[in-house]
Amino acid sequence: MNWHSRRGRIRLMLTALLTALAVCLPAGAALAAGPPNESSLWTAEMTADGMIQTPNAPAEAYSADNSNLMQVWRGDDNHIYLSLNHGPDLQIGTDTVGITNTLAAPRIVPYGPDDWAVFHTGIDGQIYWMPLDLATVQAAVTLGDTSILPFWQALPDTTTVPNLSPDVATAGPASQSMLVTYRSSTNNQLYSQWYGGLGNGWTLPQAVPDAFSASTPAVVWNQAFQLFIVFFRGTDNGLYVVYQPLGGPWSDVFEINNIVNINSGPSVMALSNGDMQIAARDLTGNLYYWEYYTADDTFVGPTQDSTDVNIDTPPQLVGTQGNAIWTLVSLLGYAYYKLSMKEDSLPSNLTTGDVSAKRAAFARALTSAATS
């Protein structure tokens, strides 16, 4: 059973909705075969209070030990809400002047062995974050009182466009070190900001060389490669990628050659063997996927979502158990999810020697994708 049905989630087929929203591919478009085990069923995201209402795709993350799921989303009132293990909806913060209100989707990542870190862009354009420890969230759920949660903390010298989200990735399982990526508030330059873990604090923002976008970038920690990898929409609406080893310099920027122009920031998730999936919407709202496979060191895609769904806001990807990736979207003001990629078997953890070889193969694949 999948990660949602284990909790007895209500499953809703969207046949009528997807039929109404479906669009046809351009004549003659040559697309790759779909991702492995992609589902053709969208299911409503549920909490104890019913379907999640949100104008954006929600964000979700399991704790590093895979024992607890945290969901966060922007409500229709522009407040941020959370739900622990599909429990009741809890509003985070109560002010209306910019800090706890947002015009963009929040982000969440595992933080340490069993906690989380939540990020969002305030209406003031400042990027904020909040560490959430499991015990405090459980107490807030029991009491129905989120005033006991930590306060939002501003990242130093970090602002973006108020309706754009940051993105964030932790540096490996159970890590408290994080890399945040975002677009400048004044131009298309992309920036990154490093958090070295509890007691080390945030560095000042650093520009990612030659990386420019009008949208939110997507960052993932690829455990097999030991790399932070950032995918982003270029100013020409192409899909681009740049990467950085932990503590090292950024690579050159590469374009992933494809036949689809994208109209939003992408989302990316990596499996434990290094395989990755990227999702983005095109200029007319169609949802597309790209994959990178370590078995033959190639990028595959784009492929249109099997349901031909049409979305108004960027999708979000979430990974589970190291071998599955799920897509989260907002459809007509409600959150839905589906399995978008699952590999039936994965190799054991890679050795140090494998990491070097995989990095080299990934770099060759990027060069090939950019010139093919």
N, C-alpha and C positions, 0 to 999 in steps of 0.2 A: 504494500500500500504506500502511496506517496505521502510526503511530509504533511500535507494538509488533511488528507482523508483519514490519517491516523487519529485526528482530533474530531472526526465526525463532521467535517465541514459540509455545509449545504452546497450541492453542485447544481449549477444552473446552466443549461445549454443555451447558447445565444444564437440559435439558428436564424430566427427572424431578424434579429439585429444585424448579424453579420451579412445576411443577404441584402439588407437595405444599404449597408455601408460598403459592400464589395465594389471593387473597381477592376477593370480589365487591364492586363499587361499591355504595354505598347506592342504593336505589330512587329514581329520579327525579333523581339527581345530574347536573347540567349542567356538563360540563367542556369546556374548549377542545380544539382539535385539538393533536396532539403536536408537539414541537419538530422543526425541519427535520433530516432525515436521521438521526433517532434509530434506533439499532440495536435489534434484538430478540434479540441474542446476548450473553450474559455469558461472559467469558473469564477463565481463571485467571491471576492474577498470578504470574509465575515469576522466579526467580533461578537462578543456577548450582547452587544447593543444592536446587532444587525449588520447590513451591508455597509461597507466603508464608503462614505460620500467624500469625494475629493476631485478638484479640477485637474490634478496632476497624478501621475503614477505614484503610488506609495513607495516607501523604502522599507526593506526588511533585512534582518540579519539574525542568524543564530549566534548564540554565545560560542566561544571557541571550543567548548567541550560538547557542542551540538545538543545540549540538554534543554535550552530555553530559547524561544523565538520572540523577538521584539519587532513590532510594526510601528512605524511613524508616518504621519501624513499631514498635509496641509488641508485644513477644513475649509468649507465654503465661507466661513467667517474670517479666514486668513490666520486663524490660530493654528498651532501645531498640536497634534494629538498623538497619544501612544496607546498601545495595547500589548500586554504581556501574555503570551501563549493564548491569543484570541480571547482574552478576558475583556472586561469593560473598557470603554473609551475614557481616557483621562486627558484633559487639557493641560498642556505644559505652559504655565505662566498665565497672567491675567491682564497685563497692561496692554494698551492700545496705541502706544506712541512709537513703536518701531522695533523694540528689542524682541518681543515675543511674537509679534505679528510678521507675516511673510507673504510675499507675492510669488514665491517659488517653492518647489518641492524640497523637503528636507532630505538629508542623507544620514545613514547610520552604518557603523562598522563594529565588529567585535573589538573589545578593548580589555586586554588582559585575559585571564582564563575564563571568567564567567560574567563579564560586564560589557558595557557598550559605550560608544561615544556618538552623540548626535550633533549634526551641524545644520545650520540654515543661514540664509541671507535675510537680514532684517529689512523692513521697509526703508530704513535709512541707508541701505547698501552695505552696511558693515556685516562681516561674516562672524557668526557666533558659534560656540560649541558648548556642550554640556556632557560631562561624564556621568553615566548612570550605573550605579552598582546594583546588583540583583536584590540584595536585602532591602535597600531603600525603596526600590520600585515595588517590591512585594508589600512593604508596609504601606505605601501610598495607595495601592490597590485595595488592601484590607480596610484602610481608613477612609478611602474615597477622597483623599486629600493630597494634592500634588504640591502643596506649599512646603512639604518636607524635602522635595527634590532640590538638587543644587541650583544655583543661579546660572543663567547664561553668561558666558565669558567671551569677551571680544578677542579675536586674534589680532595681534599687533600689526598696525599699518596695513590692514587687509580689507579692501572694499571691492565690490563688483557692482554690476548693474542690478538694481533691486529685484528684477524679475528673472534673474539667472541664479541657479544653484551653484555652490561649490561641489567638488567631488573629492572623495577621500579614500585611502586604502591604508590598512595596517601592514606592518612589515613582517608578516608571518603569523602562524598560529600562536595565540595567547600573548602576542606582543602588545606593548603599550606605545610603541613608536609608530608615527603616522605621517603620511604625506598628503597634504591638501593641494588641489589644483583648482584654478579658477581663472576667469577672464578679467582683465583690468576694468575699472569703472570708467576710464577715460578713453581707451582705445582697444584695439583687437589683440593686444599682447596677452599671452598666457603666462601665468605665474605659478610657482610652487612654493610651499612653505612646510618646513619640517618640524615635527614635534618629537623630541628625543626620549619621551617617556616621563613618568612621574618624577618630579624633582629637577628635570632638565629644561622644561619650558619650550617655547616656540622660538624658532629663528625668525629673522626678518624675511619678507618675501624675496624671491629671486626669479627673474625673468627666465622663461624657458627659451633658449636661443632659436630664432627662426620659426617660432610657433605662434601663429596668429589665427584668431577665430572670433566670430560674432556670437558664439554659443558656448555653453558649458562644456569643458573637456571631460573625458572619462578616464579614470586612473584605476589600475589594478596592480596588486602585488602578485607576480607570477612566482610561486614558491619553487617550481622546478628549475626556473632560469635564474632565480634570485635577482629579479629585476622589477623595478617599477616601470610599467608600460602605460603610456598615455595615448589614447586615440582622440582625435578631434576633427571637427568639421572645418575645413579650410575656408578661406575667404572666397574661393571659387566653388564652394559647395562639394568639394571632393572629400574623401576620407583619408586622413593622415595619421601617422604614428611616430612617436619619439620615445626613447626609453633611457633608463638610468640605473646603473647598479647602485646598491646601497652605499652612500657616501661618495659616489663617483660622479664623473661629468655626464651631461646629457649627450646622447648620440646625435647624429644628423637626423633631420626630419625626412620621412619617407611617405610617399603617396601610395595608398593601396589602390591600384588600377582597377576601375570598375565601370559599369555602364549606368550607374544610378547616382544622381545628384541628391545630396541629403539636405534637409531643411531644419535640422535640429542637432543639438549635441548628441553624440552616441552614448551607449552604455556598454560596458565590457565586464566579463567575468571569466576567470580562469579555473580549469580543473586541476586536480592534484598532479597530473602528469604533464602539465604545461599547455595542453590544448586550451583554446580560448574561443569564446563567441562574442561577437559585437552586434549590437542592434541599433537601428536608427530609422527615422521616418524620412520618406522622400519629399519632393517638392509639393506633392498633392496629398500627403498624409498616409501613404502606404507604408507598411512595416516591412523592413528587410533585415536579413541576417548575413553575417560573414563569419567564417570559422578559420581558425589556424590549427593544423594537425601536426603534431610532432612526429608521427609515424613516417610521413614523407616530407615534412618540413615545407608545407605549402599552405597558402591562403586559398580558401574556397568561398565563392559567392560573387555577387550577392544573390540570395534567394528570397523571394517574397514569402511572407508568412502564409502558411497553408490555408488559413481561413480567409485570406484576402481582406483582413480587417483594416479599417481606416481610422487613424487616431489624430487628435488635434494637438497633443502634447508629447514630449519625448518619452520613450519607454524606459523601464528600469529592469536590469537583470539581477538575479540573486542566485547564489550557488548553494547546494546542499550535499553533504556526505562526500564531497570530493569528486563526484562523477555525474552530477546533474545540474542543469541550469534552467531557471524558470524566468519567464517574461512577465512583468507587471505593467499594466496600462490603466488609463482612465478612459472609460467609455460612457458617454452621456452622463458624466458626473459621478460615476461609480467605479470602484476599483475591481479589476479582474486579473486573473493570472492563468498561465498555461505552462506546461512543460515544453521548452523549446530546444533542449538538447540533453541527451543522456547516453553515456557510454557504458555498455554492459560490463566491461572489465577494464581495470586500470593496472598498470605495472606497479611494483613496489616502489618505495621512495628512491629517488635518484641519488647516486653517489656524487661526491665532489667532482670527480672527473667527468661525470655525465653533465653537470652543470655547465662546465666550460664548453663541451661539445654542443650542447643544446643552444647556448648563447650564440656560438659561431654559426650554427645552422639557421637560427632565427634571423641573424643579420643577413645571411645569404638569401633567405626567403624574402626579406624586405626589399633587397636590391632587385630580385627577380620580379616581385610584384609591382615595383615602381617602373620597370622597363618593359614589361610584357605587353 
